[in-house]
Amino acid sequence: MRNPFHCLRSVFVVALFLASSQVMAGNAPDTLQAFFKDLRTLEADFHQEVLTSEGKLQQESAGHVWILRPGRFRWNYQTPYKQQLVADGRRLWSYDEDLAQVSVQAMDKVFSATPAMLLSGNEPLEDVFRMQEQPAPDGEQQVLLTPKSDDSNVTGIHLYFVNGSFSRIEAGDNFGNTTSFTFTNLVRNAPVDEGIFRFVPPPDADIVGEPD
């Protein structure tokens, strides 16, 4: 059986970073500060790749994401199979359409002792990560975030910007894997129906976990 939270290790950092991070004025690289200033919503198509420490492609997927700050997001995976990850502010839902299975956990249990949990609590970015501008390919700007917590399974997060707009993110873990997300058709601060972040399990789905 597929693990319903198989992609959480790579998704949670990205989703909660975007949904909840705060940047202190004057302490962050200019591009990062400008992008997150007054950020309320994000919507985009995404392409995700997971590479092993040897550089072998382990997983590839694509879909659409909505983010509402603070702390709510929805990732609709379309390929290689359909799955939904929905954070409603209290719980994290995972729905696998092929298996007709829903898994649900409290967000504080899923993300405890991680930078993501700190971010979901609206901690300023500087309290969680060290930030440093890095060299990047022509036309891009790169900011490296390294966690201050010693018990994080995330070793570093690279953020890439093109013309001041967020374009991709790469997250490394303690196993040597690198997960990258490339965003296209990104829309910033457009109105988002908050109903997107409410999940109602289908009547024919098996539920694993505690919904309430």
SVG drawing of the C-alpha trace seen along z (x, -y; Angstrom):
<svg xmlns="http://www.w3.org/2000/svg" viewBox="-21 -47 49 49">
<polyline fill="none" stroke="black" stroke-width="0.4" points="0.0,0.0 1.3,-3.5 2.2,-5.6 -0.4,-8.4 2.2,-10.8 4.9,-9.7 5.6,-13.2 5.3,-15.1 9.0,-15.3 9.4,-17.3 6.1,-19.1 5.8,-20.3 8.9,-22.5 7.8,-24.2 4.1,-24.5 4.5,-25.8 7.5,-28.0 5.3,-29.7 2.2,-29.7 3.5,-31.0 7.0,-32.5 7.6,-36.0 10.6,-38.1 11.9,-40.8 12.5,-44.1 16.1,-44.9 17.5,-41.5 16.6,-39.5 18.1,-39.6 16.2,-42.2 14.6,-39.9 13.2,-37.6 12.0,-40.5 10.2,-42.1 8.5,-38.9 7.1,-38.1 6.1,-41.6 2.3,-41.7 2.0,-38.2 -1.4,-36.7 -2.1,-34.0 -0.2,-32.0 -1.5,-29.8 0.6,-28.0 1.3,-24.9 4.2,-22.8 6.6,-20.2 8.3,-18.1 11.4,-16.0 13.2,-13.9 16.8,-13.0 18.9,-10.6 22.3,-11.4 23.7,-9.8 21.7,-12.1 19.2,-9.4 15.6,-10.5 13.6,-8.8 10.2,-10.4 8.6,-12.9 5.1,-14.4 3.1,-17.5 -0.1,-19.3 -1.5,-22.5 -1.1,-24.3 -3.1,-27.0 -1.7,-28.6 -3.4,-31.0 -1.4,-32.6 -1.1,-31.7 -0.9,-28.0 -3.4,-26.7 -2.5,-25.0 -3.8,-22.5 -1.6,-20.4 -3.5,-18.6 -1.3,-16.0 -2.3,-15.0 0.6,-12.8 1.8,-10.1 -1.5,-9.5 -4.1,-11.7 -3.7,-12.7 -4.7,-15.7 -2.9,-17.2 -5.0,-19.7 -4.0,-21.7 -7.0,-23.4 -5.0,-25.1 -5.5,-22.3 -5.3,-19.0 -3.5,-17.6 -5.6,-15.5 -4.2,-13.2 -6.6,-11.7 -5.5,-9.0 -8.2,-8.7 -6.9,-5.3 -6.9,-3.7 -10.1,-5.5 -8.2,-6.2 -8.1,-9.3 -5.4,-9.8 -5.6,-12.6 -3.3,-13.8 -3.1,-16.9 -0.6,-19.3 1.3,-19.7 1.9,-15.9 3.1,-15.8 5.4,-18.7 6.6,-18.6 10.3,-19.4 10.8,-20.7 11.4,-24.1 8.0,-23.6 6.3,-23.5 8.0,-26.8 6.9,-28.3 3.3,-27.2 3.3,-29.0 4.2,-32.2 7.7,-32.5 9.8,-35.1 12.0,-33.5 15.2,-34.7 14.3,-32.8 14.2,-29.5 16.8,-29.8 20.1,-31.5 19.9,-33.3 22.6,-33.9 22.6,-35.1 24.3,-32.6 25.7,-32.6 23.0,-31.6 22.7,-31.0 22.3,-34.0 19.0,-35.6 18.3,-34.1 18.8,-35.1 19.4,-32.5 18.9,-32.6 20.1,-29.7 18.3,-29.0 19.9,-26.7 18.0,-25.6 19.2,-26.8 17.7,-23.7 20.1,-20.7 17.2,-18.2 15.9,-19.2 15.9,-16.6 16.3,-19.5 19.9,-20.5 19.2,-23.5 16.6,-25.2 17.6,-27.0 15.1,-29.6 15.4,-30.9 13.9,-34.1 13.6,-35.3 12.9,-39.0 11.8,-39.2 9.3,-36.4 9.6,-33.1 10.4,-30.3 11.7,-27.2 12.8,-25.7 15.2,-22.9 15.3,-21.2 18.0,-18.8 17.6,-16.3 19.8,-14.3 19.6,-11.3 21.3,-13.2 18.1,-13.5 17.2,-16.7 13.6,-17.7 12.9,-20.4 9.7,-22.3 9.5,-24.4 6.5,-26.8 4.8,-28.1 1.8,-30.3 2.3,-31.7 -0.3,-34.2 0.3,-36.3 -2.4,-37.7 -5.3,-36.8 -8.6,-36.1 -8.9,-32.5 -12.0,-30.7 -11.3,-29.6 -13.5,-26.5 -10.5,-25.1 -8.9,-24.5 -11.8,-22.6 -11.7,-18.8 -14.7,-16.6 -13.9,-12.8 -15.7,-11.1 -18.4,-8.7 -16.8,-5.6 -13.3,-6.3 -11.6,-4.5 -10.4,-7.0 -7.1,-6.4 -6.5,-8.6 -8.7,-10.9 -10.7,-13.6 -11.7,-15.5"/>
</svg>
